[in-house]
């Protein structure tokens, strides 16, 4: 059971969303409302997902204070009695705090000291001054703090699509949005993993993970090879350029009166093969994006690149192509394949990680 303590503030309107996220991940949630919280949200808002209680029915797996006012931060940091703060004082479980304080309040020395004390005590602080964390961010931090199926694993994920410059304005690129890689990173984080993302031209960073932005194939290759030494598994979800211009023109190529432009391209390398050569025991997941049946291509790449799993998807389908919110994939392993029918990328990410967890466990035992 997870205990959600809701403080008085506009962020209380997001608290039912936090409860829903936690319940959808398979956890029971009990809610405690701080004094004056019902000015913002009442018990009826939680009726479909969680029970509002005066006291926790059992020792919680984790405690969440969201939103947490400056007063709640002070009570937690100083061990002062409160409606929900005594649960924190007597518990040894993970605690997540989502402050709701403006920048002026956040800059006050006492508030800064209280946050520092909580941080030193191992409390996870989500959000900051003038920034109220989203329900997904808060729930993600809670789920990561609880022992999950990927707890203890360090996972490196590549996401997005590389851009190869022609000049200082134009690039050769692809249509990848980075949504699949982000979904895998989010689900891995929620399942307890320590996650690093090498993000090729992905506009928005994923909360809670280590985010390494890159642009070109060369930058993606360097970062992936370097970081692969530090992890237990690599999920190569980025769409990588197969070719790059042989020459990058300074400035902008002017059209002038020309009718044609000759552009010479040279093949890039193979990041998965390079990583495998340096890390023979690393668990690796690759992606094979094809037009048409992806299984033959996925099987061929599985063998040639020496990876543990290959995820094949048909990008010619309108509902599962680049930029879509859904996907349909085959997860191909050395002992067979698993078809994941059309589903949200979050669900697909979960199936990929389920397979990773099962297979990496077998290999460690073996």
C-alpha positions, 0 to 999 in steps of 0.5 A: 500500500502507498500512502498519499498525503495531499496538502492544501494548494492548487497542486491538490487538483493533480493528486487524483491523477497521482493515485490513478497512476499508482493504481494503474501500476498495480498498487493500492493507495490510501489518501490522507487529506491535510487540513484545508485541503478540501478547499481544493479537492475532496474525498469524492475525487478519489472515490474511483481509485483510492480510499481517503482515510484518517490513518493508514491501515497498514505500514505503507510501502512508500509515502508521498506528500503531494503537494507539499506546502512550506509548512509541510516541508518544515514539519517533515524536516523538523520532526514536527507532529502533523496529520500525515507527517508522523507517518514519515517520522515513524516509517522506514519506507521510501518517501517522495515529496512534491513541493508547491512553493513559489520562487520567493518562498523557495529562496527563503533560507529556512525553506532551503534548509528544510529541503536540504535536510529532507534530501540528506535524509534520503527523501526524493524531491520532485519538482521545484520552485514555481514548478509543480510536478506532474502526476506522471513525474510524482508516480514515476519517482514513487515507483522507482523508489519501490523495489520493482522487477528492474531494481538494481539494473542500469539500463542505457537507452538510445532514442530519437533520430540522428541528423547529419549536416549538409551545411550549417542549415540543412541536414539529412535525417529521418522521421523518428520522434523519439516516442518509443525510446522515451516510453521505454525509458519511462517504463524502465524508470518506473520499474526501478532501473537506473536509466540513462538516455542518449537522446538524438534530437528529442525535444523534451527530456524524460524526468527522473533519468540521466539525459545525454543529448546528441545530434549526429551519428558520430556523437551518438556512437561516441556517447553510446560506446562510452556509457555502455561500459557502465550499464547492465543492458543497452536498448538501441531504440534510436533511428540511426543514419545509415549515411552521412555527407562526405563534406559539410559546407561552411555556412549555407549552400547558395542556390544561385542559378543551379538546377541540381546539387550533387550530394555525396554520402558515405555509410556510417558504422554499426553502433550495436556491433561496435558496442558488442565488440567492446562489451561481450557480456552486455545484454543488448536489445536492437530495433529493426524498422522495416517496410513490410513483415519485420520478422525476417529482418529482425532474425537476420540482425539478431544473428549478425549483430550478436544481440540478445533481443531484436524488436521488429516493427513495420513503419509502413503502417499508418497507425504504427509509423514514425510519430504515432502514439501506438506500435505493433512489434515482434520481439525476436529472441534466440529461442523464438518470437513474441508478437505484440499487437497494436497497443500504446507505446507505453504498453509495448515498452512494458512488454519489451522490458518484461522480456528483457527482465526474463531473459537477462535473469536467465542469462545471469543464472546460466 
